[in-house]
């Protein structure tokens, strides 16, 4: 098997367990995929974020195809203003996040991503200790729309910076702030995430992130297929595994893996700078 084939096979192999874990806790698994893209596949952080976003699009489309036939249309229609406001804010946030990402240096971007991944890990641990219940804050429709736009913007920024769909933030917000039922929140999250991810990809693409077309064939599609297979398996196994315990464990794993991967990337970058600087010092001497 040539190098391209090995890379594609590795993408499927790593995508499947990540998708399975995501399926078990009701997420796409993109937050776990990013450290793998940086640590195992050795992509620069900025490139890894763009590819993570592309794989997220593949998994979102698959999730929407599986979820829509089972979704309650009246329940979705009832929260349509909230969904639309989230989408509007998410698209603005995704555009802003991608532009902001371009201005950051690679090292600064790594630090920002590390903070965001650790924060998501803490959120998963908190959900594992105290599972979320739909509660909601009473508010009028105009206020709900404005709040949805605000939250959507913030989540869109995080989505573009991490290359994730944002479900790990959208679902808790829909539950706690808007009182949306957990079953509807999952489908609503997919509907909100799709345009957000597309806008993020367009902006990353305009920054040259997808210039290498071969990466779609060698990495994005195989990893997307692996993630879809994994999420399907995770959906089957969900009744046999404690979701709360899994979130607790995965939260710690995400924090540790993020710290390990990005610390290693930082050390590698510093070592590279030292190698470059060494000949320059010798010339001065």
C-alpha positions as CSV (number, residue, x, y, z in Angstrom):
1,X,0.0,0.0,0.0
2,X,1.4,3.4,-1.0
3,X,1.6,6.4,1.4
4,X,-1.7,7.9,0.1
5,X,-3.5,4.7,0.8
6,X,-2.0,4.4,4.3
7,X,-3.0,7.9,5.1
8,X,-6.6,7.3,3.9
9,X,-6.8,4.1,5.9
10,X,-5.5,5.8,9.0
11,X,-8.1,8.6,8.5
12,X,-10.9,6.0,8.5
13,X,-9.4,4.1,11.5
14,X,-9.1,7.2,13.6
15,X,-12.4,8.7,12.4
16,X,-14.4,5.7,13.4
17,X,-13.7,5.6,17.2
18,X,-14.0,9.4,17.4
19,X,-17.3,9.2,15.7
20,X,-18.4,6.4,18.0
21,X,-17.5,8.4,21.1
22,X,-19.3,11.4,19.7
23,X,-22.4,9.2,19.0
24,X,-22.4,7.9,22.5
25,X,-22.6,11.4,24.0
26,X,-24.7,13.0,21.3
27,X,-22.0,15.0,19.6
28,X,-20.0,14.9,16.3
29,X,-16.7,14.3,18.0
30,X,-14.9,17.1,16.3
31,X,-13.4,18.4,19.5
32,X,-11.6,15.0,19.9
33,X,-10.6,15.0,16.2
34,X,-8.6,18.2,16.3
35,X,-5.8,16.9,18.6
36,X,-5.5,13.9,16.4
37,X,-5.1,16.0,13.2
38,X,-2.4,18.0,15.0
39,X,-0.7,15.2,16.9
40,X,-1.0,12.2,14.7
41,X,-1.3,13.6,11.2
42,X,1.2,16.4,11.9
43,X,-0.9,19.2,10.3
44,X,-0.2,22.8,11.3
45,X,-2.9,24.0,13.7
46,X,-4.5,26.4,11.2
47,X,-4.7,23.7,8.5
48,X,-6.0,21.1,11.1
49,X,-8.8,23.5,12.0
50,X,-9.9,23.9,8.4
51,X,-9.9,20.1,7.7
52,X,-11.7,19.5,11.0
53,X,-14.4,21.9,9.8
54,X,-14.6,20.0,6.5
55,X,-15.0,16.6,8.2
56,X,-17.6,18.2,10.5
57,X,-19.6,19.1,7.4
58,X,-19.6,15.5,6.2
59,X,-20.8,14.2,9.6
60,X,-23.4,16.9,9.9
61,X,-25.0,16.1,6.5
62,X,-25.1,12.4,7.5
63,X,-26.6,13.2,10.9
64,X,-29.3,15.4,9.3
65,X,-30.3,12.6,6.9
66,X,-30.7,10.2,9.8
67,X,-32.4,12.7,12.1
68,X,-34.9,14.5,9.9
69,X,-37.3,11.5,9.2
70,X,-37.6,11.0,13.0
71,X,-37.9,14.7,14.0
72,X,-41.1,16.2,15.2
73,X,-42.0,18.9,12.6
74,X,-44.4,20.8,14.9
75,X,-41.8,20.9,17.7
76,X,-39.2,22.2,15.3
77,X,-41.6,24.8,13.9
78,X,-42.4,26.0,17.4
79,X,-38.8,27.0,18.0
80,X,-38.1,28.2,14.4
81,X,-37.5,31.8,15.4
82,X,-34.8,30.6,17.9
83,X,-33.2,28.4,15.2
84,X,-33.2,31.2,12.6
85,X,-31.7,33.6,15.1
86,X,-29.0,31.1,16.0
87,X,-28.2,30.6,12.4
88,X,-28.0,34.3,11.7
89,X,-25.6,34.8,14.6
90,X,-23.7,31.7,13.9
91,X,-23.0,32.8,10.3
92,X,-21.7,36.2,11.5
93,X,-19.6,34.5,14.2
94,X,-18.1,31.9,11.8
95,X,-17.1,34.7,9.3
96,X,-15.6,36.7,12.2
97,X,-13.9,33.7,13.7
98,X,-12.2,32.7,10.4
99,X,-11.0,36.3,9.8
100,X,-9.7,36.5,13.4
101,X,-7.9,33.1,13.0
102,X,-6.1,34.4,9.9
103,X,-4.7,37.4,11.9
104,X,-3.4,35.3,14.7
105,X,0.1,33.8,14.6
106,X,0.3,29.9,14.6
107,X,1.5,29.9,18.3
108,X,-1.2,32.3,19.5
109,X,-3.9,30.3,17.7
110,X,-2.6,27.1,19.4
111,X,-3.0,28.8,22.8
112,X,-6.5,30.0,22.0
113,X,-7.5,26.5,20.8
114,X,-5.9,24.9,23.9
115,X,-8.0,27.2,26.2
116,X,-11.2,26.4,24.2
117,X,-10.6,22.6,24.2
118,X,-9.9,22.6,27.9
119,X,-13.1,24.7,28.5
120,X,-15.1,22.1,26.5
121,X,-13.5,19.3,28.5
122,X,-14.6,21.0,31.7
123,X,-18.1,21.5,30.3
124,X,-18.3,17.7,29.5
125,X,-17.1,16.9,33.1
126,X,-19.7,19.2,34.5
127,X,-22.4,17.6,32.4
128,X,-21.2,14.1,33.5
129,X,-21.5,15.1,37.2
130,X,-24.8,17.0,36.8
131,X,-26.7,16.0,33.6
132,X,-28.4,18.9,31.9
133,X,-32.2,19.2,32.2
134,X,-34.4,21.4,30.0
135,X,-35.3,24.4,32.1
136,X,-35.4,27.7,30.1
137,X,-35.6,31.4,31.0
138,X,-38.9,33.1,30.4
139,X,-38.6,35.8,27.8
140,X,-40.6,37.5,25.0
141,X,-40.1,36.5,21.4
142,X,-38.1,39.7,20.4
143,X,-35.7,39.1,23.4
144,X,-35.4,35.4,22.6
145,X,-34.4,36.3,19.0
146,X,-31.7,38.8,20.2
147,X,-30.4,36.3,22.8
148,X,-30.3,33.6,20.0
149,X,-28.3,35.9,17.8
150,X,-25.8,36.7,20.6
151,X,-25.3,33.1,21.5
152,X,-25.1,32.1,17.9
153,X,-22.4,34.7,17.2
154,X,-20.3,33.5,20.1
155,X,-20.7,29.8,19.2
156,X,-20.0,30.6,15.5
157,X,-16.7,32.2,16.5
158,X,-15.7,29.1,18.5
159,X,-16.8,26.9,15.6
160,X,-14.5,28.6,13.1
161,X,-11.6,28.7,15.6
162,X,-11.8,25.0,16.5
163,X,-13.3,23.6,13.3
164,X,-16.2,22.1,15.1
165,X,-19.9,22.1,14.5
166,X,-20.6,23.6,17.9
167,X,-23.2,21.0,19.2
168,X,-21.3,20.8,22.5
169,X,-22.3,24.5,23.1
170,X,-25.5,24.8,21.1
171,X,-27.4,21.9,22.8
172,X,-26.7,23.1,26.4
173,X,-27.7,26.6,25.4
174,X,-31.0,25.4,23.9
175,X,-31.7,23.3,27.0
176,X,-30.8,25.8,29.7
177,X,-31.7,29.1,28.1
178,X,-34.6,28.3,25.8
179,X,-36.0,25.2,27.5
180,X,-35.9,23.1,24.4
181,X,-36.5,19.3,24.8
182,X,-33.3,17.3,24.5
183,X,-34.6,15.2,21.6
184,X,-35.5,18.3,19.6
185,X,-32.3,20.2,20.7
186,X,-30.1,17.6,18.9
187,X,-31.9,18.0,15.5
188,X,-32.0,21.8,16.0
189,X,-28.3,21.8,16.7
190,X,-27.6,20.1,13.4
191,X,-29.8,22.6,11.5
192,X,-28.0,25.5,13.2
193,X,-24.5,24.1,12.7
194,X,-24.8,23.4,8.9
195,X,-24.8,27.0,7.6
196,X,-22.3,28.0,10.3
197,X,-19.8,25.4,9.2
198,X,-20.4,26.2,5.5
199,X,-19.6,29.9,6.1
200,X,-16.5,29.0,8.2
201,X,-15.3,26.7,5.4
202,X,-15.9,29.4,2.8
203,X,-13.8,31.9,4.8
204,X,-11.0,29.4,5.5
205,X,-11.1,28.4,1.8
206,X,-10.6,32.0,0.8
207,X,-7.6,32.1,3.1
208,X,-6.1,29.2,1.1
209,X,-6.8,26.4,3.6
210,X,-8.2,24.0,0.9
211,X,-5.6,24.7,-1.9
212,X,-4.4,21.1,-1.8
213,X,-7.4,19.3,-3.4
214,X,-5.8,15.9,-2.8
215,X,-6.4,16.3,1.0
216,X,-10.2,15.9,0.4
217,X,-9.6,12.5,-1.2
218,X,-6.9,11.4,1.2
219,X,-8.1,12.8,4.5
220,X,-11.5,14.6,4.7
221,X,-13.7,12.0,2.9
222,X,-12.1,8.9,4.5
223,X,-12.2,10.5,8.0
224,X,-15.8,11.6,7.4
225,X,-16.8,8.1,6.4
226,X,-15.0,6.7,9.4
227,X,-16.8,9.2,11.7
228,X,-20.2,8.3,10.1
229,X,-19.6,4.6,10.7
230,X,-18.4,5.3,14.2
231,X,-21.4,7.5,15.1
232,X,-23.8,4.8,13.8
233,X,-22.1,2.2,16.1
234,X,-22.2,4.7,19.0
235,X,-25.9,5.2,18.5
236,X,-26.4,1.4,18.8
237,X,-24.2,1.1,21.9
238,X,-25.7,4.1,23.7
239,X,-28.2,2.0,25.7
240,X,-25.3,-0.1,27.1
241,X,-23.1,2.7,28.3
242,X,-23.6,5.4,31.0
243,X,-23.6,8.7,29.1
244,X,-22.8,10.6,32.3
245,X,-19.8,8.5,33.2
246,X,-18.6,8.6,29.5
247,X,-18.8,12.4,29.5
248,X,-16.8,12.5,32.7
249,X,-14.1,10.3,31.3
250,X,-14.0,11.9,27.9
251,X,-13.8,15.4,29.5
252,X,-10.6,14.4,31.3
253,X,-9.2,12.7,28.1
254,X,-9.9,15.8,26.0
255,X,-8.2,18.1,28.5
256,X,-5.1,15.8,28.8
257,X,-4.9,15.1,25.0
258,X,-5.2,18.8,24.1
259,X,-2.5,19.8,26.6
260,X,-0.2,17.0,25.4
261,X,-0.7,17.6,21.7
262,X,-0.4,21.4,21.7
263,X,2.5,21.4,24.2
264,X,4.3,19.0,21.9
265,X,3.5,21.2,18.8
266,X,4.8,24.2,20.8
267,X,8.1,22.4,21.7
268,X,8.5,21.3,18.0
269,X,8.1,24.9,16.8
270,X,10.6,26.2,19.4
271,X,13.1,23.5,18.4
272,X,12.7,24.6,14.7
273,X,13.3,28.2,15.6
274,X,16.4,27.2,17.5
275,X,17.8,25.3,14.5
276,X,17.2,28.3,12.2
277,X,18.7,30.7,14.7
278,X,21.9,28.6,15.3
279,X,23.5,29.2,11.8
280,X,22.7,32.9,12.1
281,X,24.5,33.1,15.5
282,X,27.5,31.2,14.0
283,X,27.7,33.7,11.1
284,X,27.8,36.6,13.6
285,X,30.6,34.9,15.5
